[in-house]
Amino acid sequence: MHSPRTALAVIVLVLAAAVAVYAFIEIVLQLLGAQPLLVAPGDAFAWLVDLPTNESAAGIGAGAAIVAVIGLILIALAIAPGLRSKHQLGDADHAVVVDNGVIASAVAERVRRELDLSKDGATVGIGHRSADVTVRPEPGQEIDSAQVRAIAEAELAGYGLRPAVRVRARIQRTAEQGGAR
């Protein structure tokens, strides 16, 4: 039910690997007596050791704050679960996880069939806590939003979604039918 942190982990690992490869290349170049790509490892270490005496306290503080914020963001992303666009169906003993798009398609099909709508006559969007049902009736066809909501709620009730979903229904009319309701 929670999104993986695969992309973030790959980005962090690629950056760490790039830094390690760069450090390795600089060390090898220094051992071979060649010119460094950016800075020799000894010079970088000396700069880091002399940093508190050569730079202003404000500059060091700003750099430390930036590094601390990046670290806190990475820790927060590692600990906090992200929600995926999925819902759990059924009882607590047997969990089936279904993508919201599948649920939306099933609800749209039921609404379309029960109201005798065209193939594109019902559109459903499922969020974490809500379902938006939009119906486009044919000219002359009378449909009530309460009826649409009842059909969608009946379909969703059969799934036993967790977390529960609240249904919002609206009727979309064309200009010749008198606008949207």
C-alpha positions as CSV (number, residue, x, y, z in Angstrom):
1,M,0.0,0.0,0.0
2,H,3.0,2.3,0.3
3,S,5.2,3.5,-2.5
4,P,8.7,2.2,-2.7
5,R,11.7,4.5,-2.5
6,T,13.5,2.9,-5.4
7,A,14.0,6.0,-7.5
8,L,15.3,8.0,-4.6
9,A,17.6,5.2,-3.5
10,V,19.0,4.8,-7.1
11,I,19.6,8.6,-7.3
12,V,21.5,8.7,-4.0
13,L,23.5,5.6,-4.8
14,V,24.4,6.9,-8.3
15,L,25.6,10.2,-6.7
16,A,27.6,8.3,-4.1
17,A,29.1,6.1,-6.7
18,A,30.0,9.1,-8.9
19,V,31.8,10.8,-5.9
20,A,33.6,7.6,-5.2
21,V,34.7,7.1,-8.8
22,Y,35.8,10.7,-9.0
23,A,37.9,10.4,-5.8
24,F,39.4,7.1,-7.1
25,I,40.4,8.8,-10.4
26,E,42.0,11.8,-8.6
27,I,43.9,9.4,-6.3
28,V,45.2,7.4,-9.3
29,L,46.2,10.5,-11.1
30,Q,48.1,11.8,-8.1
31,L,49.9,8.4,-7.7
32,L,50.8,8.5,-11.4
33,G,52.1,12.1,-11.1
34,A,49.6,13.5,-13.6
35,Q,47.6,16.7,-13.3
36,P,44.3,16.4,-11.3
37,L,41.0,16.7,-13.1
38,L,39.7,19.3,-10.6
39,V,41.7,19.3,-7.4
40,A,44.4,17.0,-6.0
41,P,43.2,14.9,-3.0
42,G,45.9,16.4,-0.8
43,D,44.9,19.9,-1.7
44,A,41.2,19.1,-1.1
45,F,42.0,17.6,2.3
46,A,44.1,20.7,3.3
47,W,41.4,23.1,2.2
48,L,38.8,21.1,4.3
49,V,41.1,21.2,7.4
50,D,41.8,24.9,7.0
51,L,38.1,25.8,6.2
52,P,37.2,27.0,9.7
53,T,40.0,29.5,9.8
54,N,39.9,30.7,6.1
55,E,36.2,31.1,5.6
56,S,33.6,33.3,7.4
57,A,31.4,31.8,10.0
58,A,28.3,32.8,8.1
59,G,29.5,31.0,5.0
60,I,30.3,27.8,6.9
61,G,27.0,28.1,8.7
62,A,25.1,28.5,5.5
63,G,26.9,25.5,4.0
64,A,26.2,23.4,7.1
65,A,22.5,24.4,7.0
66,I,22.2,23.4,3.4
67,V,23.8,20.0,4.1
68,A,21.6,19.5,7.2
69,V,18.4,20.3,5.2
70,I,19.3,17.8,2.5
71,G,20.0,15.2,5.2
72,L,16.7,15.8,6.9
73,I,14.8,15.6,3.6
74,L,16.5,12.3,2.8
75,I,15.8,10.9,6.3
76,A,12.1,12.1,6.1
77,L,11.7,10.4,2.7
78,A,13.3,7.2,4.0
79,I,11.0,7.0,7.1
80,A,7.7,8.4,6.0
81,P,5.5,6.1,3.9
82,G,4.2,7.4,0.6
83,L,0.8,6.5,-0.5
84,R,0.2,4.7,-3.8
85,S,-2.9,4.9,-5.9
86,K,-4.2,1.7,-4.6
87,H,-6.9,0.5,-2.2
88,Q,-7.2,-2.7,-0.1
89,L,-10.3,-4.8,-0.8
90,G,-12.1,-7.1,1.5
91,D,-11.8,-8.0,5.1
92,A,-8.8,-7.7,7.4
93,D,-7.9,-11.4,7.2
94,H,-7.5,-11.5,3.4
95,A,-6.0,-8.5,1.8
96,V,-6.2,-7.8,-2.0
97,V,-4.6,-4.6,-3.2
98,V,-6.1,-3.1,-6.3
99,D,-5.0,-0.2,-8.4
100,N,-7.4,2.8,-8.3
101,G,-7.6,2.7,-12.1
102,V,-9.1,-0.8,-12.1
103,I,-11.7,0.3,-9.5
104,A,-12.5,3.4,-11.5
105,S,-13.0,1.3,-14.6
106,A,-15.3,-1.1,-12.9
107,V,-17.4,1.6,-11.3
108,A,-17.6,3.5,-14.7
109,E,-18.8,0.3,-16.4
110,R,-21.5,-0.4,-13.8
111,V,-22.8,3.2,-14.0
112,R,-22.7,3.1,-17.8
113,R,-24.6,-0.2,-18.0
114,E,-27.2,0.7,-15.4
115,L,-28.0,4.1,-16.9
116,D,-27.7,2.8,-20.5
117,L,-25.0,5.3,-21.5
118,S,-22.7,5.4,-24.5
119,K,-19.2,3.9,-24.1
120,D,-17.8,7.3,-23.1
121,G,-20.8,8.3,-21.1
122,A,-19.3,7.8,-17.6
123,T,-16.0,8.8,-16.3
124,V,-14.7,7.9,-12.8
125,G,-11.7,9.1,-11.0
126,I,-10.7,7.4,-7.7
127,G,-8.6,9.2,-5.2
128,H,-7.4,8.1,-1.8
129,R,-10.6,9.1,-0.1
130,S,-13.0,10.1,-2.8
131,A,-14.5,8.9,-6.1
132,D,-15.6,11.5,-8.7
133,V,-18.2,10.2,-11.1
134,T,-19.1,12.3,-14.2
135,V,-21.9,11.3,-16.4
136,R,-22.6,12.7,-19.9
137,P,-26.2,11.6,-20.9
138,E,-27.4,11.5,-24.5
139,P,-29.7,14.3,-25.6
140,G,-33.2,13.8,-24.1
141,Q,-31.9,11.3,-21.5
142,E,-32.8,12.4,-17.9
143,I,-30.4,11.3,-15.2
144,D,-30.3,12.4,-11.6
145,S,-27.0,12.9,-9.8
146,A,-28.5,11.1,-6.7
147,Q,-29.2,8.1,-8.9
148,V,-25.6,8.1,-10.2
149,R,-24.2,8.4,-6.7
150,A,-26.4,5.5,-5.5
151,I,-25.1,3.2,-8.3
152,A,-21.5,4.1,-7.7
153,E,-21.9,3.7,-3.9
154,A,-23.5,0.3,-4.4
155,E,-20.6,-0.8,-6.6
156,L,-18.0,0.5,-4.2
157,A,-19.7,-1.0,-1.1
158,G,-19.4,-4.4,-2.7
159,Y,-15.6,-4.0,-2.7
160,G,-15.2,-3.1,1.0
161,L,-12.5,-0.6,0.2
162,R,-10.1,0.5,2.9
163,P,-9.8,3.4,3.3
164,A,-13.5,4.1,2.6
165,V,-14.3,6.3,-0.5
166,R,-16.8,9.1,-0.6
167,V,-18.7,9.5,-3.9
168,R,-19.3,12.7,-5.7
169,A,-21.5,12.6,-8.8
170,R,-22.2,15.2,-11.4
171,I,-24.1,15.4,-14.6
172,Q,-22.3,17.0,-17.5
173,R,-24.7,18.4,-20.1
174,T,-23.9,19.7,-23.5
175,A,-24.8,23.3,-24.5
176,E,-27.9,22.1,-26.4
177,Q,-29.0,20.2,-23.2
178,G,-28.9,23.2,-21.0
179,G,-25.4,23.3,-19.6
180,A,-23.8,21.4,-16.6
181,R,-25.5,20.6,-13.3
